[in-house]
Amino acid sequence: MLHGKEIVPNGTQICASLGAPHAKSRFKYLNSGNIMGRAHALRVLMKDVLSSMGNVNEDDQGVMQGFFKAQNEGKKTKAYTLAINTDVDIFLTAWGTTLASPKYAWHIEPAYFDGKACKVFCMETNVTPAAVHFNGKKDAYEPIARHLQARALNADALSLYEDIKAKYRRFPWWAEICEPVLVKDIDHC
């Protein structure tokens, strides 16, 4: 389903079988990019996921949704229980929200970035999530990360950042991937 339209035959029926049955928000589907739990349970879960995938490029999201569906149908494992944080007070998935677009700071449902308060806010559930998962295209990730980091930095953190930068600047991945996201224009955030 995408914007209420089926992109896969029987998408409505498939989606209905994969969601949290009693969710009061639109955040009722499992997202494998957000996960937490006891180390032993996560180890067993990851082994199950890997053994269910044909290769590392296979759809981990689909595998996890299959596990969740099986659990809802009574096929449970003793090692772990899958649950969805439908209140999004722990995890918020940016997909389908303004956070997934260049309009990330617009006060539009269901979630946006409040630059003045320096936090992500979910209007639908009236909470600030502890973590936000940016899946797919990440138009808003870099500016939000830069803003949050600039707000959080103090003299000790800046000193630590300079030490880390000095240690890793010789690696190409630092310059290409990390440096652009980390404190670039701190005075302009």
C-alpha positions in Angstrom: 0.0 0.0 0.0 1.2 3.5 -0.8 -0.9 6.5 0.0 -3.9 4.2 0.4 -3.5 2.6 -3.1 -2.6 -1.0 -3.7 0.8 -1.4 -5.4 0.7 -5.1 -4.8 -2.3 -7.2 -5.7 -4.4 -7.8 -2.5 -2.3 -5.2 -0.7 -5.1 -4.1 1.6 -5.7 -7.7 2.8 -1.9 -8.3 3.2 -1.4 -5.0 5.1 -4.3 -5.8 7.4 -2.7 -9.1 8.4 0.7 -7.5 9.1 -0.4 -4.6 11.4 -0.7 -4.4 15.2 -4.3 -5.5 15.7 -5.4 -2.8 18.2 -3.3 0.1 17.1 -4.8 3.6 17.6 -2.3 5.3 15.3 -1.1 5.0 11.7 2.2 3.7 13.1 0.9 0.1 13.3 3.3 -1.7 11.0 6.6 -3.4 11.9 9.7 -1.6 10.7 12.8 -3.8 10.9 15.0 -0.6 11.2 13.9 -0.1 14.8 14.7 -2.9 17.2 15.6 -3.3 20.9 15.5 -6.0 23.5 17.6 -8.3 25.6 20.9 -9.4 24.0 20.0 -13.1 24.0 16.6 -12.6 22.5 18.1 -10.3 19.8 20.8 -12.8 19.0 18.2 -15.6 18.5 16.0 -13.2 16.4 18.9 -12.2 14.2 19.8 -15.9 13.7 16.2 -16.6 12.7 16.2 -13.7 10.3 19.4 -14.7 8.6 18.4 -18.3 8.3 15.1 -17.2 6.7 16.8 -15.0 4.1 18.3 -16.5 0.9 21.1 -14.0 1.0 22.1 -10.8 2.8 20.4 -8.7 0.1 17.0 -10.3 0.6 14.1 -8.3 2.2 14.7 -8.3 6.0 11.6 -6.2 6.4 9.5 -8.9 4.7 11.1 -11.7 6.9 10.4 -9.7 10.1 6.8 -9.0 9.0 6.3 -12.7 8.4 7.6 -13.5 11.9 5.2 -10.9 13.3 2.2 -12.3 11.3 3.1 -15.8 12.5 3.3 -14.6 16.1 -0.2 -13.0 15.7 -1.5 -16.3 14.4 -0.3 -18.1 17.5 3.0 -19.4 16.2 5.2 -17.9 19.0 8.8 -18.6 20.0 9.9 -18.7 23.6 13.1 -16.7 22.8 11.5 -13.4 21.8 8.3 -11.5 21.3 7.8 -9.0 18.6 5.9 -5.8 19.5 5.2 -2.6 17.7 5.6 0.8 19.4 2.4 2.3 18.0 2.5 5.2 20.4 6.0 6.1 18.9 7.3 7.3 22.3 10.4 5.0 21.7 10.7 4.7 17.9 9.3 6.8 15.1 9.7 5.7 11.5 10.1 8.8 9.3 8.6 7.1 6.3 5.2 8.5 5.4 5.8 11.7 7.5 7.1 15.1 6.6 10.4 14.0 8.2 11.0 12.0 5.0 11.0 15.1 2.8 12.6 18.5 2.4 9.4 19.8 4.2 10.6 18.2 7.5 10.1 21.3 9.6 6.5 21.9 8.5 3.9 21.4 11.2 2.0 18.8 9.3 0.7 15.5 10.6 1.9 13.1 11.6 5.4 14.2 12.6 7.8 17.1 12.0 11.1 18.6 13.3 10.6 21.6 15.6 13.8 23.5 15.1 13.1 26.0 17.9 12.5 23.3 20.5 15.2 21.1 18.8 13.1 18.0 18.8 11.0 15.7 16.6 7.3 15.8 17.5 4.6 13.4 16.6 1.3 15.3 16.4 -0.8 12.1 16.1 0.3 10.6 19.4 1.4 13.9 21.0 4.9 12.6 21.9 8.6 13.2 21.2 10.1 9.9 20.3 13.4 8.7 21.7 14.7 7.6 18.3 13.8 8.3 14.7 14.5 5.8 11.9 15.1 7.4 8.5 14.5 4.7 6.0 14.8 5.1 2.2 15.7 8.5 0.8 17.1 10.7 3.6 16.4 14.3 2.5 15.9 15.5 6.0 18.4 13.3 7.9 21.5 15.5 7.5 19.9 18.9 8.3 18.1 17.5 11.4 21.2 15.6 12.6 23.3 18.7 12.2 20.8 20.9 14.0 20.5 18.4 16.9 24.2 17.9 17.2 25.0 21.6 17.2 22.4 22.1 19.9 23.9 19.3 22.0 27.5 20.3 21.7 29.3 22.0 24.5 33.1 22.7 25.0 33.9 19.1 26.1 32.0 17.6 23.2 33.7 20.0 20.7 37.0 18.9 22.1 36.1 15.3 21.7 34.9 15.9 18.2 38.2 17.5 17.3 40.1 14.6 18.7 37.9 12.1 16.7 38.3 14.2 13.5 42.1 14.3 13.9 42.2 10.5 14.4 39.9 9.6 11.4 40.5 12.3 8.8 43.0 10.2 6.9 40.3 7.7 6.0 38.3 8.4 2.8 35.0 7.2 4.4 35.4 9.9 7.1 35.5 12.7 4.6 32.8 11.3 2.3 30.3 10.0 4.8 30.9 11.3 8.4 32.3 14.7 8.0 29.4 16.2 6.0 26.9 15.1 8.7 29.0 16.1 11.7 29.4 19.7 12.8 30.0 21.6 9.6 28.4 25.0 10.1 27.8 25.0 13.8 27.3 28.8 14.0 24.5 28.6 11.4 22.5 25.9 13.1 
